[in-house]
């Protein structure tokens, strides 16, 4: 899924209006699994000057990059952190870790060619989902419509729960990253990427 969608899903599941800091913790936790990818892509394209097609066509699938993705999307990293937070009663850590785990689960079922080794270090097995959030060969075009609809519904749900201006701005930012390109282009092709 696209990273902004992950952020709204994490917030919908783990943010609590009576503990407004959980909104920030959930959004950050949903973003963290993709942070290394963004850093590596920016370094490769902006600092090293590599073309995007080389980064996403070659480097993204290389062993070093995939090793990093095995860690940042690892169930055996996020699940123990979430369980520890839950048992300790640490609300912010639970929102952070729960959103990170939910991100990993959502990517597990929406990545095909770019699937990760999410059971690392116990296994290098990769589940190649029959659905890809971006690849039209695996229903990426259909999933894009679903994803935009989900983002709109989650944003409305979160707007109903969170009433302060800063909270709504925080909700609106990732929603706009998904919805605005669709409105401006009249299509869903802008959602297809990796993340």
Backbone bond lengths (Angstrom), bond angles and torsions (degrees), N, CA, C in turn:
res aa  C-N    CA-C-N  psi(-1)  N-CA   C-N-CA  omega(-1)  CA-C   N-CA-C  phi
1 X - - - 1.448 - - 1.515 109.54 -
2 X 1.288 114.82 161.25 1.454 119.97 175.05 1.532 109.57 -72.17
3 X 1.327 115.60 142.74 1.469 121.02 -175.72 1.531 113.55 -55.31
4 X 1.337 120.74 -43.88 1.472 118.79 178.32 1.527 113.19 -59.32
5 X 1.330 117.05 -33.97 1.470 120.07 177.10 1.522 110.38 -65.42
6 X 1.329 115.85 -42.17 1.472 119.78 176.56 1.528 110.73 -56.86
7 X 1.321 116.04 -41.16 1.461 120.56 -177.50 1.530 111.59 -62.50
8 X 1.315 116.21 -41.42 1.464 119.72 179.62 1.530 111.52 -72.50
9 X 1.311 117.30 -36.43 1.470 120.40 176.99 1.528 109.70 -63.46
10 X 1.324 116.52 -47.52 1.464 120.09 178.92 1.514 112.06 -59.32
11 X 1.333 116.55 -42.36 1.463 120.44 179.13 1.521 111.29 -65.31
12 X 1.327 116.79 -41.00 1.472 119.90 -179.48 1.523 111.35 -63.30
13 X 1.314 116.87 -35.34 1.463 120.34 -178.11 1.526 113.14 -83.81
14 X 1.334 117.92 -36.01 1.464 119.14 -168.08 1.528 116.52 -119.53
15 X 1.318 119.28 -13.42 1.470 120.20 179.00 1.526 109.96 -79.73
16 X 1.319 115.85 140.52 1.458 121.68 -179.46 1.515 110.16 -124.82
17 X 1.346 118.14 128.14 1.465 120.82 -177.76 1.530 114.24 -57.67
18 X 1.325 117.81 -33.35 1.465 119.96 -178.94 1.517 112.66 -76.86
19 X 1.321 116.30 -13.03 1.467 121.76 174.72 1.525 106.46 -129.31
20 X 1.331 115.96 77.66 1.463 120.81 -169.30 1.523 113.41 -61.51
21 X 1.308 118.58 -22.35 1.465 120.68 176.81 1.525 111.44 -64.81
22 X 1.330 116.86 -19.99 1.461 119.28 178.01 1.525 111.36 -66.98
23 X 1.336 117.57 -24.92 1.461 120.51 176.34 1.525 109.62 -63.14
24 X 1.310 116.45 -46.11 1.465 121.21 178.36 1.524 110.14 -66.19
25 X 1.325 117.03 -45.57 1.471 120.75 -179.12 1.523 111.54 -60.68
26 X 1.319 117.43 -41.41 1.461 121.20 -179.78 1.525 110.87 -67.04
27 X 1.322 117.11 -42.19 1.463 119.52 179.99 1.523 111.63 -67.58
28 X 1.313 116.79 -40.30 1.465 120.09 177.78 1.530 109.97 -65.59
29 X 1.334 116.70 -44.26 1.463 120.07 178.57 1.512 112.83 -60.52
30 X 1.323 116.90 -34.43 1.465 121.10 178.01 1.520 111.94 -73.35
31 X 1.318 117.16 -26.81 1.459 122.31 -178.63 1.526 112.67 -83.11
32 X 1.326 117.03 -33.95 1.463 122.06 -172.45 1.538 114.26 -55.88
33 X 1.331 121.14 -41.04 1.466 117.66 179.41 1.533 114.25 -59.39
34 X 1.317 118.54 -27.49 1.468 121.30 179.22 1.528 113.10 -94.33
35 X 1.322 117.72 -6.87 1.464 121.00 -177.59 1.533 112.66 -57.84
36 X 1.346 120.10 -46.58 1.471 118.39 178.22 1.528 112.76 -60.01
37 X 1.332 117.10 -38.20 1.456 119.95 178.51 1.529 110.66 -61.78
38 X 1.331 117.07 -47.45 1.462 120.12 179.04 1.525 110.70 -59.76
39 X 1.308 117.01 -43.01 1.463 120.84 -179.96 1.527 110.77 -63.22
40 X 1.324 117.72 -43.98 1.462 120.45 -178.97 1.529 111.64 -68.76
41 X 1.328 116.71 -38.86 1.465 120.00 178.03 1.527 110.33 -65.42
42 X 1.331 117.27 -46.19 1.468 120.20 179.08 1.524 111.69 -62.92
43 X 1.323 117.29 -42.42 1.461 120.79 177.85 1.531 110.40 -60.97
44 X 1.329 115.68 -45.74 1.468 120.31 -176.86 1.522 112.55 -67.35
45 X 1.333 116.74 -41.21 1.463 119.49 -175.89 1.526 112.77 -85.51
46 X 1.333 118.13 -40.23 1.464 121.05 -173.93 1.530 113.37 -90.07
47 X 1.329 116.89 -38.83 1.461 119.75 -177.50 1.531 110.69 -90.42
48 X 1.345 116.50 -50.08 1.459 119.90 -178.62 1.528 112.76 -81.87
49 X 1.335 116.42 -17.50 1.457 120.62 177.27 1.518 115.02 74.96
50 X 1.328 117.35 21.72 1.463 120.47 179.20 1.521 110.23 -75.97
51 X 1.331 117.51 144.00 1.468 119.26 176.95 1.528 111.08 -69.94
52 X 1.342 115.46 148.63 1.469 119.93 -177.73 1.514 112.74 -58.08
53 X 1.326 117.85 -37.52 1.468 119.06 -179.15 1.523 111.21 -64.48
54 X 1.331 117.83 -29.38 1.460 121.15 176.37 1.535 110.65 -73.96
55 X 1.335 115.10 -39.78 1.469 119.80 -179.84 1.528 110.53 -64.70
56 X 1.365 116.20 -51.19 1.461 119.50 -176.76 1.526 113.33 -82.02
57 X 1.315 117.61 -19.06 1.457 119.94 179.77 1.512 113.52 -91.92
58 X 1.347 117.43 -26.03 1.463 119.94 -176.69 1.531 112.29 -123.54
59 X 1.344 116.85 -61.35 1.470 119.91 -175.07 1.525 112.94 -59.89
60 X 1.326 115.92 -43.05 1.465 120.29 -177.92 1.521 111.42 -53.71
61 X 1.322 117.95 -36.83 1.458 122.51 -176.89 1.524 113.03 -94.11
62 X 1.324 117.42 2.63 1.464 121.11 -178.58 1.527 110.67 -72.04
63 X 1.329 115.13 157.32 1.466 120.78 -178.23 1.538 112.82 -58.10
64 X 1.346 120.45 -44.78 1.473 119.04 -179.93 1.536 113.05 -61.93
65 X 1.334 117.44 -42.34 1.458 120.05 -179.98 1.520 109.98 -67.95
66 X 1.307 117.68 -42.49 1.463 120.38 -179.52 1.535 111.28 -65.82
67 X 1.331 117.37 -30.73 1.472 120.35 176.38 1.524 110.48 -64.58
68 X 1.325 117.11 -39.28 1.472 120.93 177.62 1.527 110.00 -67.29
69 X 1.340 117.11 -41.91 1.465 120.46 179.36 1.525 111.59 -65.02
70 X 1.319 117.54 -28.57 1.468 120.49 177.82 1.525 110.41 -65.79
71 X 1.321 116.69 -31.88 1.464 120.91 179.48 1.525 110.60 -81.11
72 X 1.332 117.59 -51.53 1.463 119.54 -172.40 1.530 113.79 -71.70
73 X 1.332 117.17 -15.57 1.468 121.10 175.92 1.534 111.06 -114.94
74 X 1.315 116.78 15.94 1.457 121.56 -174.17 1.520 113.90 -74.66
75 X 1.316 115.08 125.13 1.468 120.16 175.07 1.526 110.98 -60.38
76 X 1.333 116.56 -34.31 1.461 120.21 -176.76 1.526 112.38 -80.21
77 X 1.303 116.32 -1.42 1.470 121.96 171.09 1.531 108.77 -98.05
78 X 1.337 115.87 -52.42 1.463 121.28 -173.62 1.529 113.87 -74.57
79 X 1.315 118.08 -39.65 1.476 120.18 -177.14 1.530 112.10 -63.38
80 X 1.346 120.05 -48.98 1.467 118.40 177.81 1.527 113.33 -62.00
81 X 1.334 116.38 -35.96 1.465 119.52 177.94 1.531 110.29 -64.71
82 X 1.319 116.21 -42.56 1.466 120.09 178.42 1.533 111.01 -64.66
83 X 1.326 117.53 -44.99 1.469 120.60 179.93 1.530 111.39 -62.95
84 X 1.320 116.55 -41.06 1.469 119.84 178.20 1.530 110.40 -63.32
85 X 1.326 116.60 -41.70 1.470 120.24 178.98 1.523 110.70 -65.52
86 X 1.317 115.97 -41.90 1.466 120.41 -179.77 1.528 111.25 -63.50
87 X 1.320 116.42 -47.42 1.471 120.22 -179.00 1.522 112.51 -67.37
88 X 1.329 116.94 -31.83 1.463 119.53 -178.86 1.529 112.03 -81.65
89 X 1.330 116.35 -13.88 1.463 119.94 -179.02 1.515 113.70 77.58
90 X 1.325 117.69 16.07 1.474 121.66 -179.83 1.523 108.63 -82.22
91 X 1.307 115.91 100.56 1.464 123.16 -171.28 1.523 112.24 -61.71
92 X 1.319 117.57 -45.72 1.465 120.05 -178.45 1.521 111.69 -66.52
93 X 1.328 116.07 -42.52 1.460 119.62 178.47 1.528 110.63 -66.03
94 X 1.316 116.65 -35.52 1.473 120.10 177.95 1.531 110.09 -65.17
95 X 1.326 117.95 -41.66 1.466 121.06 178.13 1.528 110.40 -65.00
96 X 1.326 116.57 -42.24 1.461 121.77 179.40 1.535 110.85 -64.12
97 X 1.322 116.40 -55.01 1.466 120.55 -175.42 1.524 112.01 -70.30
98 X 1.316 116.75 -37.37 1.462 119.72 178.32 1.515 111.41 -63.34
99 X 1.322 116.92 -38.99 1.462 120.79 178.34 1.524 111.45 -69.64
100 X 1.320 116.79 -37.50 1.465 119.92 175.77 1.522 111.70 -64.52
101 X 1.325 115.78 -41.93 1.466 120.17 177.55 1.524 110.76 -65.42
102 X 1.308 116.75 -42.39 1.465 120.70 178.46 1.536 111.09 -62.97
103 X 1.311 117.11 -36.08 1.461 121.99 175.21 1.533 109.44 -60.00
104 X 1.327 116.13 -48.33 1.471 120.46 -179.71 1.527 111.57 -61.57
105 X 1.324 116.85 -40.53 1.470 121.03 178.92 1.528 110.48 -65.40
106 X 1.322 117.24 -44.81 1.467 120.35 179.60 1.524 111.09 -62.74
107 X 1.333 117.45 -39.82 1.459 119.72 177.57 1.527 111.81 -68.99
108 X 1.310 117.01 -30.43 1.464 121.41 177.89 1.525 110.63 -57.91
109 X 1.330 116.67 -37.37 1.467 120.68 -176.10 1.531 113.79 -99.74
110 X 1.342 117.91 2.85 1.468 119.02 -178.79 1.530 113.10 -129.47
111 X 1.309 118.65 18.51 1.468 121.99 177.43 1.524 109.39 -126.01
112 X 1.319 115.84 133.30 1.466 119.98 177.45 1.537 109.78 -111.81
113 X 1.336 117.98 -85.28 1.464 120.62 -178.72 1.529 112.53 -63.19
114 X 1.308 116.67 -27.70 1.459 121.52 -177.36 1.533 112.21 -103.72
115 X 1.333 116.46 25.33 1.468 121.16 179.84 1.528 110.48 -65.17
116 X 1.319 114.70 155.58 1.469 120.88 -177.00 1.532 111.80 -109.10
117 X 1.347 114.55 163.80 1.469 121.42 175.53 1.530 108.09 -86.88
118 X 1.314 116.38 77.70 1.456 120.45 -169.45 1.524 114.76 -78.80
119 X 1.314 117.15 -4.01 1.460 119.49 175.97 1.528 111.35 -105.59
120 X 1.327 116.54 12.22 1.449 120.94 175.01 1.525 108.88 -62.13
121 X 1.300 122.12 141.47 1.464 130.59 10.20 1.525 114.21 -92.78
122 X 1.327 117.86 0.73 1.464 119.46 -178.79 1.511 112.74 -73.89
123 X 1.325 116.51 -28.52 1.460 120.01 -175.66 1.522 110.48 -153.27
124 X 1.317 115.43 148.35 1.461 121.38 174.04 1.526 111.05 -98.01
125 X 1.328 116.71 10.32 1.461 121.98 -178.76 1.529 109.67 -63.24
126 X 1.315 115.40 141.29 1.460 122.27 179.72 1.520 108.52 -124.06
127 X 1.321 116.26 127.97 1.457 121.15 173.15 1.523 107.78 -90.07
128 X 1.306 116.50 117.86 1.460 121.58 176.92 1.524 107.67 -97.19
129 X 1.312 114.93 100.34 1.456 121.36 -176.08 1.532 110.69 -61.64
130 X 1.325 116.88 145.97 1.469 119.25 174.21 1.527 112.07 -71.68
131 X 1.339 116.80 -7.37 1.466 122.40 179.29 1.523 108.49 -118.65
132 X 1.319 115.12 132.96 1.459 121.53 173.99 1.515 108.07 -118.16
133 X 1.317 116.84 136.93 1.460 119.11 -178.76 1.527 111.60 -72.86
134 X 1.339 118.28 -14.94 1.460 120.68 -176.18 1.528 115.02 -126.82
135 X 1.306 118.21 -25.32 1.461 121.80 -172.95 1.532 110.77 -89.43
136 X 1.320 116.74 116.67 1.462 121.11 -177.00 1.524 112.30 -62.81
137 X 1.325 117.94 -24.33 1.472 120.26 177.55 1.526 111.52 -64.60
138 X 1.327 115.72 -21.12 1.466 121.59 -178.43 1.528 110.23 -125.16
139 X 1.305 116.30 46.31 1.463 124.88 172.97 1.527 113.96 68.71
140 X 1.325 117.57 23.78 1.459 120.73 178.87 1.509 113.37 -60.94
141 X 1.325 116.97 -34.35 1.461 119.65 179.31 1.523 111.51 -69.15
142 X 1.332 116.54 -38.06 1.472 120.99 177.18 1.525 110.02 -70.66
143 X 1.328 115.96 -41.62 1.461 119.81 -178.48 1.526 111.04 -64.61
144 X 1.329 117.83 -34.12 1.466 120.91 179.38 1.527 111.08 -59.54
145 X 1.325 116.54 -40.90 1.472 120.32 177.91 1.527 109.87 -64.28
146 X 1.338 115.91 -44.87 1.467 120.77 177.22 1.527 110.63 -59.64
147 X 1.331 116.45 -44.70 1.462 120.58 -176.19 1.526 111.77 -63.13
148 X 1.327 117.24 -42.84 1.467 120.15 178.71 1.529 110.02 -63.37
149 X 1.323 116.98 -44.16 1.461 120.20 177.73 1.516 111.95 -60.80
150 X 1.331 116.06 -42.23 1.468 120.92 178.67 1.527 110.76 -62.66
151 X 1.307 117.20 -43.16 1.466 121.63 179.66 1.531 110.82 -61.05
152 X 1.316 116.98 -44.21 1.464 120.42 179.04 1.530 110.41 -61.94
153 X 1.332 116.86 -46.37 1.471 120.37 179.62 1.524 111.94 -63.35
154 X 1.327 116.86 -43.26 1.469 119.76 179.62 1.521 111.38 -65.39
155 X 1.334 117.11 -39.93 1.469 120.07 178.49 1.526 110.55 -63.13
156 X 1.317 116.86 -42.78 1.468 120.01 177.54 1.528 111.37 -63.17
157 X 1.324 116.42 -43.97 1.462 120.95 178.12 1.526 110.90 -59.88
158 X 1.331 117.01 -45.54 1.461 121.03 -179.16 1.530 111.65 -69.37
159 X 1.336 117.76 -35.33 1.466 120.85 174.87 1.524 110.72 -61.79
160 X 1.309 116.80 -37.93 1.462 121.69 178.48 1.528 110.52 -66.07
161 X 1.338 117.12 -36.55 1.458 121.18 -178.74 1.524 113.53 -80.19
162 X 1.310 116.27 -39.60 1.467 121.21 -174.06 1.524 109.29 -111.85
163 X 1.340 117.07 122.60 1.468 121.51 -170.80 1.528 114.25 -108.32
164 X 1.309 118.96 -16.26 1.467 120.02 -177.64 1.525 110.48 -72.43
165 X 1.322 115.80 151.47 1.465 121.24 -176.37 1.533 111.53 -60.89
166 X 1.342 117.87 -43.80 1.464 120.06 -178.26 1.523 111.18 -65.99
167 X 1.341 116.29 -34.78 1.455 119.81 178.27 1.527 110.70 -67.11
168 X 1.306 115.93 -44.49 1.469 120.19 -179.39 1.532 110.73 -67.35
169 X 1.320 117.17 -35.49 1.470 119.70 176.36 1.533 110.27 -64.40
170 X 1.330 115.47 -39.84 1.462 120.60 178.18 1.529 111.66 -65.01
171 X 1.297 116.99 -34.82 1.465 122.40 177.33 1.527 110.54 -74.36
172 X 1.309 115.41 -41.99 1.461 120.57 -176.26 1.527 112.60 -66.64
173 X 1.328 117.64 -34.26 1.468 120.78 -176.29 1.533 112.73 -57.39
174 X 1.338 120.32 -55.93 1.468 118.10 179.34 1.527 112.73 -68.08
175 X 1.323 117.24 -33.66 1.465 119.63 178.24 1.522 110.27 -61.91
176 X 1.334 116.77 -42.00 1.458 121.04 -179.70 1.523 111.44 -64.21
177 X 1.329 117.51 -35.61 1.465 120.65 179.01 1.530 112.27 -62.15
178 X 1.315 116.45 -25.22 1.463 120.94 178.25 1.527 111.15 -92.88
179 X 1.318 116.72 -45.75 1.467 120.87 -170.98 1.527 113.03 -80.68
180 X 1.325 118.57 -41.84 1.462 121.23 -175.46 1.535 112.76 -59.10
181 X 1.335 120.64 -45.84 1.474 118.78 177.75 1.536 113.00 -58.82
182 X 1.318 116.48 -34.86 1.464 119.85 178.39 1.529 109.80 -66.24
183 X 1.328 116.74 -42.61 1.459 120.79 179.39 1.529 110.86 -66.15
184 X 1.332 116.80 -44.07 1.466 120.87 -176.45 1.528 113.14 -69.72
185 X 1.328 116.57 -36.45 1.466 119.61 -176.64 1.522 112.90 -96.51
186 X 1.330 116.49 -18.71 1.460 119.37 -176.90 1.513 112.80 74.33
187 X 1.320 117.27 13.97 1.465 121.03 -179.90 1.505 111.45 -150.52
188 X 1.313 115.01 177.29 1.467 121.02 -175.41 1.529 112.90 -104.69
189 X 1.321 117.91 1.97 1.469 120.13 -176.28 1.529 112.74 -62.09
190 X 1.311 118.61 -25.32 1.450 121.43 179.13 1.521 113.75 -69.36
191 X 1.336 117.00 -15.19 1.462 120.56 179.48 1.509 112.11 -85.00
192 X 1.315 117.25 -15.53 1.457 119.91 -175.94 1.512 109.76 -80.55
193 X 1.300 114.73 117.97 1.443 123.42 -179.59 1.494 106.99 -171.05
194 X 1.286 117.97 -161.06 1.449 119.80 179.00 1.506 108.93 -122.93
195 X 1.323 116.76 144.72 1.457 119.47 -179.58 1.473 113.10 174.75
